[in-house]
Amino acid sequence: MSEAAAAEVPWTLRPGDEIERKKLHRTYGGRTQGGIGPSAKTPHVFVFTDPAAGEQHGYYDGWMPDSSFHYSGEGQRGDQSMKSGNAAILNHRSDQRALRVFKGARGTVTYQGEFVIDTDNPWYTADAPETEGGPLRRVIIFRLLPVDTSPQAPTTSLGQFLEGHPEQVKQLPLERHETESTFVSPSGEVYEAQRRERRLIEDFTSFLNQQGHRCNRQTIRPPGETRPLFTDVYVNDLGLLVEAKGSVTRENVRMAIGQLADYGRFVDHGVRAILLPSEPRQDLLDLAKAQACAVIWPEGESFTSTDVRALPRAE
């Protein structure tokens, strides 16, 4: 089939129709593999999404509470950039190409409909791991608006969480164990240090509850971000914001300081504290103090702190 003839092939698929991907490309052109397939034969850019597989690796392609379809860009390693297939999505309007979204990546795929890039907010960036559980990097997320179908309710765990927590800051019960990694690198294993961290939090909050203090957590949605943040412990009546770590290392103390600084921009608090499983060495205590952070650790059946405000004793 000549390019001229191929360009005149009418589009016949309707939302919900199924087609073999090989047949789709024989008819309309485009890449036979990968998630984004701009066609050199016909004026189409094909987008393929596999939500079940993607969610295991930190990609949440699908409808979001803003009534747009969010789609993760291509590029499996390193920070994603606006080139190749990503540029084809961004520029599909100016290139006069129709953007066609399919559910599934191989074999039989299901046509979801025609979409257009949101000209007001076309894309944003988020954190996600490299392929095969590599380090976190920057990924591009496109906002796509439906042309011939209606917005649907979110189906991904991230979309459903955001729909149920529209507030910028909201309290959560301690029993909720979501962390940033829940929606960034969900396939990561729960390492022993994380288990120790959970046990440490449970012991600390139990200690405070026995003294009559109310403990919870906070979920935070920074402006322009879709991945939520989660504090470890927040003690309302003490104005105490706590980040726990399961190991006493410089890396963990430095990380906790940064997390507390981030959370503290949104959560009202009087004291920031790092909860550790044992007393850290003096230089790390000095580091925390220099950054206005208290340090808390277990001592027998109780806890001790470098700042009396973090652990007022019951009378």
C-alpha positions in Angstrom: 0.0 0.0 0.0 1.5 3.4 -1.0 1.8 6.2 1.6 -0.8 8.2 -0.3 -3.3 5.4 -0.2 -2.6 4.6 3.4 -3.2 8.2 4.4 -6.7 7.9 3.0 -7.6 4.9 5.0 -10.7 5.9 7.0 -10.7 5.4 10.8 -13.4 2.8 11.6 -12.7 1.9 15.3 -15.1 3.1 18.0 -14.4 3.2 21.8 -14.7 -0.4 23.1 -13.7 -2.1 19.8 -11.0 -4.8 20.0 -8.3 -5.3 17.4 -5.1 -7.2 17.1 -2.2 -4.8 17.4 -0.5 -6.4 14.4 -3.6 -5.7 12.3 -3.9 -2.2 13.6 -0.4 -1.4 12.4 -0.8 -3.2 9.1 -3.7 -0.9 8.4 -2.6 2.4 9.9 1.1 2.1 10.4 3.0 3.0 13.6 5.4 1.1 15.8 4.6 -2.5 16.5 6.2 -2.4 20.0 6.4 0.1 22.8 3.8 2.4 24.4 3.8 5.3 21.9 3.5 4.7 18.2 3.4 7.7 15.9 2.5 6.6 12.4 4.5 7.7 9.3 1.7 6.5 7.0 -1.4 7.9 8.5 -2.1 11.0 10.7 -2.3 9.1 14.0 -0.3 8.8 17.2 -1.1 5.5 18.9 -0.8 5.2 22.7 -0.9 1.9 24.5 -1.4 1.4 28.2 -1.4 -1.6 30.5 -2.6 -0.3 33.8 -2.3 -3.6 35.8 1.3 -4.1 34.8 2.2 -0.4 35.0 0.9 0.1 38.5 3.3 -2.5 39.8 6.1 -0.3 38.7 4.9 3.1 39.7 3.0 4.1 36.5 -0.6 5.1 37.1 -2.0 5.5 33.6 -5.8 6.1 33.6 -8.5 8.5 34.6 -7.8 10.9 37.4 -10.2 13.0 39.6 -9.6 16.0 37.3 -11.5 14.2 34.5 -8.5 13.8 32.3 -6.6 10.7 31.3 -3.1 10.7 32.7 -0.5 8.8 30.7 3.2 8.2 31.5 5.7 9.0 28.9 8.3 6.6 27.3 11.9 6.1 28.4 12.8 3.2 30.7 16.0 4.5 32.2 17.2 7.9 33.3 15.1 11.0 33.4 12.5 11.1 30.6 12.8 13.9 28.1 10.4 15.5 25.6 11.6 13.7 22.5 10.6 10.9 20.2 7.2 9.4 21.2 6.8 11.9 24.1 7.2 14.8 21.6 4.7 13.1 19.3 2.1 13.2 22.0 2.8 16.8 23.0 2.8 18.1 19.4 0.0 16.0 18.0 -2.3 19.0 17.6 0.2 21.1 15.7 1.2 18.1 13.6 -2.5 17.5 12.8 -2.4 13.9 14.1 -5.2 12.2 16.0 -4.2 10.8 19.4 -5.6 7.2 19.7 -5.5 5.5 23.1 -5.6 1.7 23.5 -5.8 -0.5 26.6 -3.3 -3.3 26.3 0.2 -3.4 24.8 0.4 -6.6 22.8 -1.9 -9.2 21.3 -5.5 -8.0 21.2 -5.9 -4.4 22.4 -9.1 -2.4 23.1 -9.6 1.1 21.7 -10.4 3.6 24.4 -11.1 6.6 22.1 -9.6 9.7 20.6 -7.9 12.2 23.0 -6.3 15.6 22.7 -3.5 17.0 24.9 -4.7 19.5 27.5 -3.4 22.8 26.1 -3.7 24.5 29.5 -1.8 21.8 31.5 -0.4 19.4 29.0 2.0 17.5 31.3 3.8 17.4 34.6 6.6 15.3 36.1 6.6 12.7 38.9 9.0 10.2 40.4 9.1 6.6 39.3 11.7 3.8 39.3 13.7 2.7 36.3 12.7 -0.6 34.7 13.4 -3.7 36.8 13.3 -1.7 40.1 16.1 0.7 39.3 16.7 4.1 41.0 14.0 6.8 41.0 14.1 9.2 38.1 11.9 11.9 36.6 9.0 10.7 34.4 6.7 12.8 32.2 2.9 12.4 32.8 0.6 13.8 30.0 -2.9 15.1 30.7 -5.2 13.9 27.9 -8.8 15.0 27.3 -11.4 12.8 25.7 -12.9 13.6 22.3 -15.4 10.8 21.6 -16.0 9.3 25.1 -16.9 10.6 28.5 -14.5 10.8 31.5 -14.7 7.8 33.8 -14.2 7.2 37.5 -10.6 6.6 38.5 -9.6 2.9 38.6 -5.9 3.0 39.6 -5.1 2.9 43.3 -3.5 6.4 43.0 -6.6 7.9 41.3 -8.9 6.4 43.8 -6.8 7.6 46.7 -6.7 11.2 45.3 -10.5 11.1 44.7 -11.1 10.2 48.3 -8.6 12.7 49.7 -9.1 16.0 47.7 -7.8 18.1 50.6 -4.3 19.4 50.6 -3.7 18.2 54.1 -5.8 15.5 55.8 -5.5 13.3 58.9 -5.2 9.6 58.5 -5.4 6.9 61.2 -2.1 5.3 62.3 -3.3 2.0 61.0 -2.9 3.3 57.4 0.6 2.3 56.3 0.8 4.1 53.0 4.2 5.8 52.4 5.6 7.8 49.5 6.9 4.5 48.1 3.4 3.1 48.0 2.6 5.4 45.0 6.2 5.8 43.6 7.9 2.4 43.8 5.1 -0.1 44.9 6.9 -3.2 43.9 9.8 -2.6 46.3 10.2 -5.1 49.1 9.5 -4.3 52.7 13.0 -4.5 54.1 13.9 -5.3 57.7 14.7 -1.6 58.4 11.1 -0.7 57.4 9.7 -3.4 59.7 11.8 -2.0 62.5 10.5 1.4 61.7 6.9 0.3 61.9 7.5 -1.5 65.3 9.2 1.6 66.6 6.3 3.8 65.6 3.8 1.4 67.2 5.8 1.4 70.5 6.2 5.2 70.4 2.5 6.0 69.8 1.4 3.4 72.3 3.7 5.2 74.9 2.1 8.5 74.0 -1.5 7.1 74.0 -0.9 5.9 77.6 -0.2 9.4 78.6 -3.4 10.7 76.9 -1.9 12.2 73.8 -3.7 11.8 70.5 -1.6 10.4 67.6 -2.4 10.2 63.9 -0.8 10.7 60.5 -1.2 13.4 57.8 -1.4 13.0 54.1 -0.2 16.0 52.1 -0.8 16.9 48.4 1.7 19.7 47.4 0.3 22.1 44.8 0.8 20.7 41.3 1.7 17.2 42.5 -0.3 14.0 42.2 1.9 11.7 44.4 0.8 12.3 48.0 3.2 12.6 50.9 2.6 10.8 54.3 3.9 11.8 57.7 4.8 9.0 60.1 3.3 10.5 63.3 1.6 13.7 64.1 0.6 14.4 67.7 -2.2 17.0 67.7 -2.0 18.4 71.2 1.8 18.6 71.3 2.2 20.1 67.8 4.7 17.3 67.2 5.7 16.2 63.7 7.7 13.0 63.7 9.7 11.2 61.0 10.8 7.7 62.0 13.8 5.7 60.7 14.5 2.0 61.4 18.3 2.5 61.5 20.6 5.0 63.1 22.8 6.1 60.1 23.9 9.4 58.8 21.9 8.7 55.6 18.7 8.2 57.5 19.2 11.2 59.7 19.8 13.4 56.7 16.8 12.0 54.9 14.6 12.5 57.9 15.7 16.2 58.2 14.7 16.7 54.6 11.4 15.0 54.9 10.5 17.0 58.0 11.4 20.2 56.2 9.1 19.2 53.3 6.2 18.1 55.5 6.6 21.2 57.8 5.7 23.5 54.9 2.1 22.2 55.0 1.5 20.8 58.5 1.1 23.2 61.5 3.6 22.1 64.1 5.7 23.4 67.0 8.4 20.7 67.1 10.0 18.5 64.4 11.5 15.3 65.7 13.4 12.3 64.3 12.4 9.0 65.9 15.3 6.5 65.9 15.7 3.0 67.4 18.6 4.0 69.6 20.7 7.0 70.6 22.7 8.3 67.6 26.4 9.4 67.8 27.1 12.9 68.9 27.8 14.3 65.4 24.4 13.2 64.2 22.7 14.7 67.3 24.6 18.0 66.5 23.4 17.8 62.9 19.7 17.4 63.9 20.0 20.2 66.4 21.6 22.5 63.8 18.5 21.9 61.6 16.1 22.5 64.5 15.1 18.9 64.8 14.7 17.0 68.1 15.8 13.4 68.3 13.7 10.7 70.1 14.8 7.2 71.0 13.7 4.4 73.3 15.1 4.1 76.8 13.9 1.1 78.7 10.1 1.1 78.8 10.0 4.8 78.0 11.4 7.3 75.5 13.9 10.1 75.8 14.4 13.2 73.6 16.9 16.0 73.1 14.0 18.5 73.3 11.7 18.4 76.3 8.8 19.8 74.2 8.7 16.6 72.2 8.0 14.4 75.2 6.3 16.3 78.0 5.7 14.0 80.9 2.3 13.3 82.3 1.7 14.7 85.7 
